[in-house]
Amino acid sequence: MRIRRVEAGAVGLEVAEAGAGGRPLFAVHGFTGAKEDFADHLDRLGAAGWHTVAPDLRGHGDSDHPVGQDAYDFEVFAGDLLALADALDWDRFALLGHSMGGMVAQFVALQAPTRVRALVLMDTSSGPPEGIEPEQVEIGAAVVRQQGMAVLCELQEAQAENDPLATPASVRLRRERPELVEYGHRNTLASAPDMWLSMTTRMLGQDDRLDRLASLEMPVLVLVGEQDRPFVGSSERMAKAIPGARLVVIPDAGHSPQVENPEAWWAALTAFLEEVG
């Protein structure tokens, strides 16, 4: 795995990649995530013949942080990924998106369906996530506006047990790999406040794309952790609506099955990729 910076249209994106020269594959992190969300698997994917690129989306990690909430939207993120594909000289590519990254991946697939040879939608939804209380988000937004990301991080840690994405699997992971707690804090602190404010509003207020997703013709895998309550129902509906889509529910996993049950996740992902690759 190596890290480099790529100019993708209007922004510079920091990317982690492995397997240069292999079959093109994007791995796109979620809200306040980072390219390292897939670090455990990039070299394995490279060894399996996939040129895998995991970018920090704009407003995240070490990529550019444009100023203003208007600089962040699903369509903008999708445009960045297509510009990144152009910069990499990728005409077609497989695309894996996690959580918010899965929503962005849907916009890419709908906007440029001929460029997406295969699509993996992981712990994501076609519309607003279930079980996320707008009142809690507004409290977080007030903290971000008035006190900044560091105080938000402290608030989230103090209320970790009430996180709608908390699961038995995530609690176990915090115990087994405590370094990931600090990793999550760093990612939150590295997120642009304008991105946080814009995308929380847009994720909760988005129109459902289920009818539009039914038009997709590329192979689609829908992955979801069995404990990920806000996304299991939507994953089932997407898999049913998209022609030929396959649903795989990862046991003993919540919102991040690639780290909570990595071998089951790896088996499901690579079986699909080898079929379409």
TORKOL-4160 file (C-alpha; in steps of 0.2 Angstrom, whole numbers, padded with zeros to 4 digits, m for minus):
277
<pt num="1" X="0000" Y="0000" Z="0000"/>
<pt num="2" X="0006" Y="0017" Z="m0004"/>
<pt num="3" X="m0001" Y="0035" Z="m0001"/>
<pt num="4" X="m0001" Y="0049" Z="m0014"/>
<pt num="5" X="m0010" Y="0064" Z="m0019"/>
<pt num="6" X="m0020" Y="0065" Z="m0035"/>
<pt num="7" X="m0027" Y="0081" Z="m0043"/>
<pt num="8" X="m0045" Y="0077" Z="m0047"/>
<pt num="9" X="m0054" Y="0091" Z="m0055"/>
<pt num="10" X="m0056" Y="0105" Z="m0043"/>
<pt num="11" X="m0049" Y="0096" Z="m0028"/>
<pt num="12" X="m0033" Y="0087" Z="m0023"/>
<pt num="13" X="m0037" Y="0070" Z="m0015"/>
<pt num="14" X="m0026" Y="0060" Z="m0004"/>
<pt num="15" X="m0027" Y="0041" Z="m0009"/>
<pt num="16" X="m0021" Y="0025" Z="m0003"/>
<pt num="17" X="m0018" Y="0012" Z="m0016"/>
<pt num="18" X="m0012" Y="m0006" Z="m0020"/>
<pt num="19" X="m0010" Y="m0017" Z="m0034"/>
<pt num="20" X="m0006" Y="m0004" Z="m0048"/>
<pt num="21" X="m0009" Y="m0012" Z="m0065"/>
<pt num="22" X="m0023" Y="m0023" Z="m0059"/>
<pt num="23" X="m0042" Y="m0022" Z="m0062"/>
<pt num="24" X="m0048" Y="m0005" Z="m0056"/>
<pt num="25" X="m0058" Y="m0004" Z="m0040"/>
<pt num="26" X="m0063" Y="0011" Z="m0029"/>
<pt num="27" X="m0066" Y="0009" Z="m0010"/>
<pt num="28" X="m0075" Y="0024" Z="m0004"/>
<pt num="29" X="m0077" Y="0027" Z="0015"/>
<pt num="30" X="m0092" Y="0034" Z="0024"/>
<pt num="31" X="m0096" Y="0050" Z="0034"/>
<pt num="32" X="m0081" Y="0057" Z="0044"/>
<pt num="33" X="m0071" Y="0041" Z="0038"/>
<pt num="34" X="m0055" Y="0040" Z="0029"/>
<pt num="35" X="m0045" Y="0030" Z="0016"/>
<pt num="36" X="m0038" Y="0019" Z="0030"/>
<pt num="37" X="m0055" Y="0012" Z="0034"/>
<pt num="38" X="m0050" Y="m0001" Z="0021"/>
<pt num="39" X="m0031" Y="m0002" Z="0025"/>
<pt num="40" X="m0032" Y="m0020" Z="0032"/>
<pt num="41" X="m0037" Y="m0026" Z="0015"/>
<pt num="42" X="m0029" Y="m0015" Z="0002"/>
<pt num="43" X="m0013" Y="m0026" Z="0000"/>
<pt num="44" X="m0024" Y="m0042" Z="m0001"/>
<pt num="45" X="m0035" Y="m0034" Z="m0014"/>
<pt num="46" X="m0019" Y="m0029" Z="m0024"/>
<pt num="47" X="m0012" Y="m0047" Z="m0022"/>
<pt num="48" X="m0029" Y="m0053" Z="m0029"/>
<pt num="49" X="m0027" Y="m0043" Z="m0045"/>
<pt num="50" X="m0036" Y="m0027" Z="m0041"/>
<pt num="51" X="m0029" Y="m0010" Z="m0042"/>
<pt num="52" X="m0038" Y="m0003" Z="m0027"/>
<pt num="53" X="m0039" Y="0015" Z="m0024"/>
<pt num="54" X="m0046" Y="0022" Z="m0007"/>
<pt num="55" X="m0047" Y="0041" Z="m0007"/>
<pt num="56" X="m0050" Y="0053" Z="0007"/>
<pt num="57" X="m0066" Y="0062" Z="0000"/>
<pt num="58" X="m0066" Y="0081" Z="0000"/>
<pt num="59" X="m0068" Y="0088" Z="0017"/>
<pt num="60" X="m0060" Y="0072" Z="0025"/>
<pt num="61" X="m0043" Y="0067" Z="0031"/>
<pt num="62" X="m0029" Y="0074" Z="0021"/>
<pt num="63" X="m0039" Y="0079" Z="0005"/>
<pt num="64" X="m0043" Y="0097" Z="0001"/>
<pt num="65" X="m0056" Y="0105" Z="0013"/>
<pt num="66" X="m0066" Y="0118" Z="0002"/>
<pt num="67" X="m0074" Y="0132" Z="0012"/>
<pt num="68" X="m0093" Y="0133" Z="0013"/>
<pt num="69" X="m0107" Y="0121" Z="0015"/>
<pt num="70" X="m0111" Y="0122" Z="m0004"/>
<pt num="71" X="m0095" Y="0114" Z="m0008"/>
<pt num="72" X="m0102" Y="0097" Z="m0001"/>
<pt num="73" X="m0116" Y="0087" Z="m0008"/>
<pt num="74" X="m0119" Y="0069" Z="m0015"/>
<pt num="75" X="m0117" Y="0075" Z="m0033"/>
<pt num="76" X="m0101" Y="0085" Z="m0029"/>
<pt num="77" X="m0093" Y="0069" Z="m0021"/>
<pt num="78" X="m0098" Y="0059" Z="m0036"/>
<pt num="79" X="m0091" Y="0071" Z="m0048"/>
<pt num="80" X="m0074" Y="0070" Z="m0038"/>
<pt num="81" X="m0074" Y="0051" Z="m0040"/>
<pt num="82" X="m0077" Y="0052" Z="m0059"/>
<pt num="83" X="m0063" Y="0066" Z="m0060"/>
<pt num="84" X="m0052" Y="0054" Z="m0050"/>
<pt num="85" X="m0055" Y="0040" Z="m0062"/>
<pt num="86" X="m0051" Y="0051" Z="m0076"/>
<pt num="87" X="m0034" Y="0056" Z="m0068"/>
<pt num="88" X="m0030" Y="0038" Z="m0065"/>
<pt num="89" X="m0035" Y="0034" Z="m0084"/>
<pt num="90" X="m0048" Y="0022" Z="m0078"/>
<pt num="91" X="m0062" Y="0021" Z="m0091"/>
<pt num="92" X="m0072" Y="0008" Z="m0081"/>
<pt num="93" X="m0070" Y="0002" Z="m0063"/>
<pt num="94" X="m0078" Y="m0008" Z="m0049"/>
<pt num="95" X="m0085" Y="0003" Z="m0035"/>
<pt num="96" X="m0087" Y="m0001" Z="m0017"/>
<pt num="97" X="m0095" Y="0012" Z="m0006"/>
<pt num="98" X="m0098" Y="0011" Z="0013"/>
<pt num="99" X="m0112" Y="0021" Z="0022"/>
<pt num="100" X="m0112" Y="0039" Z="0015"/>
<pt num="101" X="m0099" Y="0032" Z="0003"/>
<pt num="102" X="m0112" Y="0020" Z="m0003"/>
<pt num="103" X="m0124" Y="0034" Z="m0006"/>
<pt num="104" X="m0111" Y="0043" Z="m0016"/>
<pt num="105" X="m0108" Y="0027" Z="m0026"/>
<pt num="106" X="m0126" Y="0026" Z="m0030"/>
<pt num="107" X="m0125" Y="0044" Z="m0038"/>
<pt num="108" X="m0110" Y="0038" Z="m0048"/>
<pt num="109" X="m0118" Y="0023" Z="m0054"/>
<pt num="110" X="m0134" Y="0033" Z="m0059"/>
<pt num="111" X="m0124" Y="0047" Z="m0067"/>
<pt num="112" X="m0112" Y="0036" Z="m0076"/>
<pt num="113" X="m0118" Y="0019" Z="m0077"/>
<pt num="114" X="m0107" Y="0013" Z="m0092"/>
<pt num="115" X="m0092" Y="0017" Z="m0082"/>
<pt num="116" X="m0096" Y="0006" Z="m0067"/>
<pt num="117" X="m0093" Y="m0012" Z="m0071"/>
<pt num="118" X="m0099" Y="m0018" Z="m0054"/>
<pt num="119" X="m0106" Y="m0010" Z="m0038"/>
<pt num="120" X="m0104" Y="m0015" Z="m0020"/>
<pt num="121" X="m0116" Y="m0006" Z="m0008"/>
<pt num="122" X="m0110" Y="m0008" Z="0010"/>
<pt num="123" X="m0120" Y="m0004" Z="0025"/>
<pt num="124" X="m0129" Y="0010" Z="0016"/>
<pt num="125" X="m0147" Y="0016" Z="0011"/>
<pt num="126" X="m0156" Y="0023" Z="m0004"/>
<pt num="127" X="m0163" Y="0037" Z="0007"/>
<pt num="128" X="m0163" Y="0044" Z="0024"/>
<pt num="129" X="m0155" Y="0031" Z="0037"/>
<pt num="130" X="m0168" Y="0024" Z="0049"/>
<pt num="131" X="m0167" Y="0027" Z="0068"/>
<pt num="132" X="m0156" Y="0043" Z="0066"/>
<pt num="133" X="m0165" Y="0056" Z="0077"/>
<pt num="134" X="m0165" Y="0074" Z="0069"/>
<pt num="135" X="m0165" Y="0081" Z="0086"/>
<pt num="136" X="m0148" Y="0073" Z="0090"/>
<pt num="137" X="m0141" Y="0079" Z="0074"/>
<pt num="138" X="m0146" Y="0097" Z="0077"/>
<pt num="139" X="m0138" Y="0096" Z="0094"/>
<pt num="140" X="m0122" Y="0090" Z="0086"/>
<pt num="141" X="m0124" Y="0104" Z="0073"/>
<pt num="142" X="m0125" Y="0117" Z="0086"/>
<pt num="143" X="m0109" Y="0111" Z="0094"/>
<pt num="144" X="m0100" Y="0111" Z="0078"/>
<pt num="145" X="m0105" Y="0129" Z="0074"/>
<pt num="146" X="m0102" Y="0136" Z="0091"/>
<pt num="147" X="m0088" Y="0125" Z="0098"/>
<pt num="148" X="m0080" Y="0115" Z="0084"/>
<pt num="149" X="m0076" Y="0097" Z="0080"/>
<pt num="150" X="m0065" Y="0094" Z="0095"/>
<pt num="151" X="m0080" Y="0097" Z="0107"/>
<pt num="152" X="m0091" Y="0087" Z="0096"/>
<pt num="153" X="m0079" Y="0072" Z="0097"/>
<pt num="154" X="m0079" Y="0073" Z="0116"/>
<pt num="155" X="m0098" Y="0074" Z="0116"/>
<pt num="156" X="m0099" Y="0058" Z="0104"/>
<pt num="157" X="m0087" Y="0049" Z="0116"/>
<pt num="158" X="m0097" Y="0053" Z="0131"/>
<pt num="159" X="m0113" Y="0047" Z="0123"/>
<pt num="160" X="m0105" Y="0032" Z="0114"/>
<pt num="161" X="m0118" Y="0020" Z="0122"/>
<pt num="162" X="m0132" Y="0030" Z="0114"/>
<pt num="163" X="m0125" Y="0030" Z="0096"/>
<pt num="164" X="m0138" Y="0023" Z="0084"/>
<pt num="165" X="m0123" Y="0014" Z="0076"/>
<pt num="166" X="m0117" Y="0006" Z="0092"/>
<pt num="167" X="m0119" Y="m0013" Z="0091"/>
<pt num="168" X="m0112" Y="m0028" Z="0101"/>
<pt num="169" X="m0099" Y="m0030" Z="0087"/>
<pt num="170" X="m0093" Y="m0012" Z="0089"/>
<pt num="171" X="m0092" Y="m0014" Z="0108"/>
<pt num="172" X="m0082" Y="m0030" Z="0106"/>
<pt num="173" X="m0071" Y="m0021" Z="0093"/>
<pt num="174" X="m0068" Y="m0006" Z="0105"/>
<pt num="175" X="m0062" Y="m0019" Z="0118"/>
<pt num="176" X="m0051" Y="m0029" Z="0106"/>
<pt num="177" X="m0044" Y="m0015" Z="0096"/>
<pt num="178" X="m0044" Y="0001" Z="0107"/>
<pt num="179" X="m0032" Y="0009" Z="0094"/>
<pt num="180" X="m0047" Y="0011" Z="0083"/>
<pt num="181" X="m0056" Y="0022" Z="0095"/>
<pt num="182" X="m0042" Y="0035" Z="0094"/>
<pt num="183" X="m0042" Y="0032" Z="0075"/>
<pt num="184" X="m0060" Y="0037" Z="0074"/>
<pt num="185" X="m0057" Y="0052" Z="0085"/>
<pt num="186" X="m0043" Y="0058" Z="0073"/>
<pt num="187" X="m0055" Y="0056" Z="0058"/>
<pt num="188" X="m0068" Y="0066" Z="0066"/>
<pt num="189" X="m0056" Y="0080" Z="0070"/>
<pt num="190" X="m0049" Y="0079" Z="0052"/>
<pt num="191" X="m0067" Y="0082" Z="0045"/>
<pt num="192" X="m0071" Y="0099" Z="0039"/>
<pt num="193" X="m0085" Y="0108" Z="0049"/>
<pt num="194" X="m0094" Y="0114" Z="0033"/>
<pt num="195" X="m0094" Y="0096" Z="0027"/>
<pt num="196" X="m0101" Y="0089" Z="0043"/>
<pt num="197" X="m0115" Y="0102" Z="0043"/>
<pt num="198" X="m0119" Y="0100" Z="0025"/>
<pt num="199" X="m0119" Y="0081" Z="0024"/>
<pt num="200" X="m0129" Y="0078" Z="0040"/>
<pt num="201" X="m0143" Y="0089" Z="0033"/>
<pt num="202" X="m0142" Y="0081" Z="0016"/>
<pt num="203" X="m0142" Y="0063" Z="0022"/>
<pt num="204" X="m0157" Y="0066" Z="0033"/>
<pt num="205" X="m0166" Y="0076" Z="0020"/>
<pt num="206" X="m0162" Y="0066" Z="0004"/>
<pt num="207" X="m0176" Y="0059" Z="m0007"/>
<pt num="208" X="m0176" Y="0040" Z="m0009"/>
<pt num="209" X="m0168" Y="0033" Z="m0024"/>
<pt num="210" X="m0175" Y="0016" Z="m0024"/>
<pt num="211" X="m0185" Y="0018" Z="m0040"/>
<pt num="212" X="m0170" Y="0025" Z="m0049"/>
<pt num="213" X="m0159" Y="0011" Z="m0043"/>
<pt num="214" X="m0171" Y="m0001" Z="m0051"/>
<pt num="215" X="m0164" Y="0005" Z="m0068"/>
<pt num="216" X="m0146" Y="m0001" Z="m0064"/>
<pt num="217" X="m0139" Y="m0015" Z="m0075"/>
<pt num="218" X="m0122" Y="m0018" Z="m0069"/>
<pt num="219" X="m0119" Y="m0033" Z="m0056"/>
<pt num="220" X="m0123" Y="m0027" Z="m0039"/>
<pt num="221" X="m0119" Y="m0034" Z="m0022"/>
<pt num="222" X="m0127" Y="m0027" Z="m0006"/>
<pt num="223" X="m0118" Y="m0030" Z="0010"/>
<pt num="224" X="m0124" Y="m0026" Z="0027"/>
<pt num="225" X="m0119" Y="m0032" Z="0045"/>
<pt num="226" X="m0133" Y="m0041" Z="0053"/>
<pt num="227" X="m0133" Y="m0029" Z="0068"/>
<pt num="228" X="m0133" Y="m0013" Z="0058"/>
<pt num="229" X="m0151" Y="m0008" Z="0062"/>
<pt num="230" X="m0152" Y="0008" Z="0053"/>
<pt num="231" X="m0147" Y="0000" Z="0037"/>
<pt num="232" X="m0153" Y="m0018" Z="0036"/>
<pt num="233" X="m0170" Y="m0014" Z="0030"/>
<pt num="234" X="m0164" Y="m0002" Z="0017"/>
<pt num="235" X="m0151" Y="m0015" Z="0011"/>
<pt num="236" X="m0165" Y="m0028" Z="0009"/>
<pt num="237" X="m0176" Y="m0016" Z="m0001"/>
<pt num="238" X="m0161" Y="m0011" Z="m0012"/>
<pt num="239" X="m0157" Y="m0029" Z="m0016"/>
<pt num="240" X="m0175" Y="m0033" Z="m0020"/>
<pt num="241" X="m0177" Y="m0018" Z="m0031"/>
<pt num="242" X="m0161" Y="m0019" Z="m0041"/>
<pt num="243" X="m0162" Y="m0032" Z="m0055"/>
<pt num="244" X="m0151" Y="m0047" Z="m0051"/>
<pt num="245" X="m0143" Y="m0039" Z="m0035"/>
<pt num="246" X="m0136" Y="m0051" Z="m0022"/>
<pt num="247" X="m0139" Y="m0047" Z="m0003"/>
<pt num="248" X="m0126" Y="m0054" Z="0009"/>
<pt num="249" X="m0129" Y="m0051" Z="0028"/>
<pt num="250" X="m0112" Y="m0052" Z="0037"/>
<pt num="251" X="m0115" Y="m0061" Z="0054"/>
<pt num="252" X="m0108" Y="m0055" Z="0070"/>
<pt num="253" X="m0105" Y="m0037" Z="0062"/>
<pt num="254" X="m0113" Y="m0020" Z="0063"/>
<pt num="255" X="m0109" Y="m0005" Z="0053"/>
<pt num="256" X="m0091" Y="m0009" Z="0049"/>
<pt num="257" X="m0091" Y="m0027" Z="0044"/>
<pt num="258" X="m0074" Y="m0025" Z="0036"/>
<pt num="259" X="m0066" Y="m0024" Z="0053"/>
<pt num="260" X="m0079" Y="m0032" Z="0064"/>
<pt num="261" X="m0080" Y="m0048" Z="0055"/>
<pt num="262" X="m0066" Y="m0046" Z="0041"/>
<pt num="263" X="m0065" Y="m0064" Z="0035"/>
<pt num="264" X="m0084" Y="m0066" Z="0032"/>
<pt num="265" X="m0083" Y="m0049" Z="0023"/>
<pt num="266" X="m0068" Y="m0053" Z="0013"/>
<pt num="267" X="m0076" Y="m0070" Z="0007"/>
<pt num="268" X="m0092" Y="m0061" Z="0002"/>
<pt num="269" X="m0083" Y="m0047" Z="m0007"/>
<pt num="270" X="m0070" Y="m0057" Z="m0016"/>
<pt num="271" X="m0082" Y="m0070" Z="m0022"/>
<pt num="272" X="m0093" Y="m0057" Z="m0030"/>
<pt num="273" X="m0077" Y="m0048" Z="m0037"/>
<pt num="274" X="m0070" Y="m0063" Z="m0045"/>
<pt num="275" X="m0087" Y="m0067" Z="m0053"/>
<pt num="276" X="m0088" Y="m0050" Z="m0061"/>
<pt num="277" X="m0069" Y="m0048" Z="m0064"/>
